[in-house]
Amino acid sequence: MRFHVIVLIIAIAIIILFAFTYFAGPSEEVNTTTAAPPASTESKYGVRIIVVIDNYPHCSGLKTVWGLSIYAEVHGVKFLFDAGPDPDILKNNAKLLGINLSNLDFVVISHEHGDHRCGLPYVAKTCPGIKVYVPTSSKLLKEYVTDLGFRVVGVEKTIEVAPGIYVIGETYGPPYEVAVAVNTSRGIIVLVGCSHPGVSKILKKVINDVGGNIYAVVGGFHLSSAPENEIISVVDDLVSLGVKKVYPIHCSGDYIRNYLKTNYPDIYGDGGVGMELVFEN
């Protein structure tokens, strides 16, 4: 009799334990449902650069046209470097790339040529009255930007316009030209318009004014009709300056692209409209 009572007690205990486990469920499921969602993918990127307008194709579906415009986000600061030659192309390409140009903090126009400034009327509609940095000696460009209702800031000497973002002081080509330098975890990224004064001269000015090492240069090098020996000399200068990545777009020409691709494949960056560069914090 005593044996049967013990067996009955054990059986009841097992039933109670099973019922508790079944209805309560494992603790891991509770932790999973109450855990915070993963952080947004945007939060891990400190610097993002996208070519919005260029005459070299890179991504399908985007319009190519002779000119240059580059969009950049640097630790939350958003700006446009050059605006290309056509407001409609700037608008359409930006839309296809998912870029909202109404959120710009400022614009930099490298020089006065139409293939770099004539897309600005679209920016004037989306961001009326924002600051536009231009070479201080370019009277034509200053008048054009002023007539569009922007706040014009002439740049003679290199200035830091936001933390880690510099507008490099004007150099003479002709015409007068400015560039942008951005500090990243890998080094400085330099954005150039046409490099009429010479891309090597601009990079040396960046090193002198900002300091540090240049990781990449992106933009036009004004070498499309230059002789081979001049182009090779420019490449030699870039290598000697320690530039790790070179993205020759717009007016750089095919020869320097092919030369870099063949002789310096680790340095060459095959850029064009739609190219995106992203750097983690």
C-alpha positions in Angstrom: 0.0 0.0 0.0 2.8 2.4 1.0 4.6 1.6 -2.3 1.5 2.5 -4.4 1.2 5.8 -2.5 4.8 6.7 -3.3 4.3 5.8 -7.0 1.2 7.9 -7.1 3.0 10.9 -5.6 5.8 10.6 -8.1 3.4 10.4 -11.0 1.5 13.5 -9.8 4.8 15.4 -9.5 5.8 14.4 -13.0 2.4 15.6 -14.4 2.7 18.9 -12.6 6.2 19.5 -13.9 5.2 18.6 -17.4 2.2 20.9 -17.3 4.3 23.9 -16.0 7.0 23.4 -18.7 4.4 23.1 -21.5 2.3 26.2 -20.6 5.2 28.4 -19.5 7.4 27.8 -22.6 11.2 28.1 -22.8 12.8 31.3 -21.5 14.7 31.8 -24.7 11.5 32.7 -26.6 10.6 35.4 -24.1 14.1 37.0 -24.5 13.8 36.9 -28.3 10.5 38.7 -28.5 11.5 41.4 -26.0 14.9 42.1 -27.5 15.5 45.5 -29.2 15.5 45.5 -33.0 18.8 45.7 -34.8 20.2 49.2 -35.4 19.6 50.8 -38.8 22.2 50.0 -41.4 22.8 53.7 -41.9 24.2 54.1 -38.4 27.3 52.1 -39.1 28.4 54.3 -42.1 30.3 57.5 -41.4 30.9 58.6 -45.0 28.9 58.0 -48.1 29.7 59.4 -51.6 27.6 58.9 -54.7 28.3 60.1 -58.3 24.9 61.6 -59.4 26.0 63.0 -62.8 28.9 61.9 -65.0 29.6 61.1 -68.7 30.9 57.7 -67.8 28.2 55.0 -67.2 28.4 52.8 -64.1 24.9 51.8 -63.1 22.2 51.0 -65.6 19.1 53.2 -65.8 20.9 56.5 -65.1 21.4 59.2 -67.6 24.9 60.0 -68.7 25.8 63.5 -69.8 29.0 65.6 -70.0 29.4 67.1 -66.6 29.8 66.2 -62.9 27.9 66.1 -59.7 28.7 64.2 -56.5 26.5 63.8 -53.4 28.1 63.2 -50.0 27.0 62.4 -46.5 29.6 62.9 -43.8 28.6 62.0 -40.3 25.1 63.4 -40.9 26.2 66.4 -42.9 24.8 66.3 -46.5 26.2 68.3 -49.4 26.5 68.4 -53.2 29.7 68.9 -55.0 29.0 70.4 -58.4 25.5 70.2 -60.0 26.1 69.0 -63.6 24.8 70.7 -66.7 21.1 70.1 -66.5 18.5 70.5 -63.7 16.2 67.7 -65.1 19.0 65.2 -65.3 20.2 66.1 -61.8 16.6 65.7 -60.5 16.0 62.3 -62.3 19.3 60.7 -61.4 19.0 61.8 -57.8 15.5 60.3 -57.6 16.6 57.0 -59.1 19.5 56.9 -56.6 17.2 57.5 -53.7 18.8 60.9 -52.9 16.7 63.6 -51.4 18.3 66.9 -52.4 15.9 68.9 -50.3 17.9 67.9 -47.2 21.2 69.5 -48.3 23.2 71.5 -45.8 25.3 73.3 -48.4 26.7 73.1 -52.0 30.2 73.5 -53.4 30.7 74.5 -57.0 34.2 73.8 -58.1 34.4 76.3 -61.0 32.4 78.4 -63.3 32.0 76.1 -66.3 28.4 75.2 -67.3 28.8 71.4 -67.0 29.4 71.9 -63.3 26.9 74.7 -62.3 23.9 74.7 -64.7 22.0 72.0 -62.7 21.8 74.5 -59.8 18.3 75.8 -60.6 16.8 72.5 -59.4 18.7 72.8 -56.1 17.4 76.4 -55.8 13.8 75.0 -55.9 14.5 72.2 -53.4 16.8 74.1 -51.0 16.2 77.8 -51.5 18.7 80.1 -49.9 21.3 77.6 -48.7 25.0 78.3 -48.7 26.9 77.7 -51.9 30.8 77.8 -51.7 32.6 79.0 -54.8 36.0 80.3 -55.8 36.1 83.9 -54.5 37.8 85.2 -57.7 35.2 83.8 -60.0 32.9 86.8 -60.6 30.8 85.0 -63.2 30.0 82.1 -60.9 29.3 84.4 -57.9 26.8 86.4 -59.9 25.1 83.2 -61.3 24.7 81.7 -57.9 23.5 85.0 -56.3 20.8 85.4 -59.0 19.5 81.9 -58.1 18.8 83.1 -54.5 21.6 81.2 -52.8 23.9 82.6 -50.0 27.2 82.8 -51.8 30.4 82.2 -49.8 33.6 83.0 -51.7 36.6 80.7 -50.8 40.1 82.0 -51.2 41.9 80.0 -48.5 41.1 76.5 -47.3 38.3 76.5 -44.7 36.7 73.8 -42.6 32.9 74.1 -43.3 31.8 71.3 -41.0 33.7 68.8 -38.8 36.1 66.9 -41.0 34.9 68.6 -44.2 37.1 71.2 -46.0 36.7 73.4 -49.0 40.2 73.7 -50.4 41.2 77.2 -51.3 41.1 78.4 -54.9 43.9 77.6 -57.3 44.1 79.0 -60.8 43.8 76.9 -64.0 42.4 79.0 -65.7 39.7 79.2 -64.4 39.8 79.5 -60.6 38.8 76.2 -59.0 38.1 74.8 -55.5 38.0 71.2 -54.3 36.6 69.4 -51.2 38.6 67.2 -48.7 36.8 64.8 -46.3 38.5 63.1 -43.4 37.7 59.4 -43.1 38.9 56.5 -41.0 41.1 55.4 -44.0 42.5 58.9 -44.8 41.4 61.9 -46.8 39.0 61.7 -49.7 39.4 64.5 -52.2 36.6 65.5 -54.6 37.8 67.5 -57.7 35.8 69.1 -60.4 38.0 69.3 -63.5 41.4 69.9 -62.0 42.2 72.7 -64.4 45.1 73.8 -62.2 46.4 70.1 -62.1 45.2 67.3 -59.9 48.7 66.9 -58.4 48.8 70.6 -57.5 45.4 70.3 -55.8 46.4 67.2 -53.8 49.6 68.8 -52.6 47.6 71.8 -51.4 45.3 69.4 -49.5 48.2 67.8 -47.8 49.7 71.2 -47.0 46.5 72.8 -45.7 44.7 69.8 -44.1 47.5 67.4 -43.3 47.3 63.6 -43.2 47.4 61.0 -45.9 45.2 61.0 -49.0 43.3 57.8 -49.4 41.3 58.5 -52.5 40.7 61.2 -55.2 37.4 61.3 -57.1 36.5 63.5 -60.1 37.7 65.0 -63.3 41.5 65.3 -64.0 41.2 67.3 -67.3 43.4 64.8 -69.2 41.1 63.7 -72.0 43.2 65.3 -74.7 46.5 65.3 -72.9 49.6 63.6 -74.4 50.6 60.2 -73.0 53.7 61.4 -71.3 51.8 64.0 -69.4 49.2 61.5 -68.2 51.9 59.0 -67.1 53.6 61.8 -65.2 50.4 62.6 -63.4 49.9 59.0 -62.4 53.5 58.9 -61.2 52.7 62.0 -59.0 49.6 60.3 -57.6 51.6 57.2 -56.7 54.4 59.2 -55.1 51.9 61.1 -53.0 50.7 57.8 -51.6 47.1 57.9 -53.0 45.6 54.5 -52.4 42.5 54.8 -54.8 42.0 56.9 -57.9 38.6 57.3 -59.5 39.2 59.3 -62.8 35.8 60.3 -64.1 34.3 63.1 -66.2 37.1 64.9 -68.2 39.8 62.5 -67.1 39.8 60.6 -70.4 40.1 56.9 -71.4 43.8 56.7 -71.5 44.4 57.3 -67.8 41.6 54.9 -66.9 43.2 52.2 -69.1 46.7 53.0 -68.0 45.8 52.7 -64.3 43.7 49.6 -64.8 46.7 47.9 -66.6 49.6 49.1 -64.5 48.0 49.9 -61.1 45.0 47.6 -60.8 45.0 48.0 -57.0 44.8 51.8 -57.2 42.4 52.1 -60.1 38.7 52.7 -59.3 36.3 52.2 -62.2 33.9 55.1 -61.5 31.0 56.6 -63.3 27.4 57.8 -62.7 25.8 55.9 -59.8 29.1 54.8 -58.2 28.9 54.7 -54.4 31.7 54.7 -51.9 30.9 53.9 -48.3 33.2 54.0 -45.3 32.3 52.7 -41.8 32.8 54.8 -38.7 
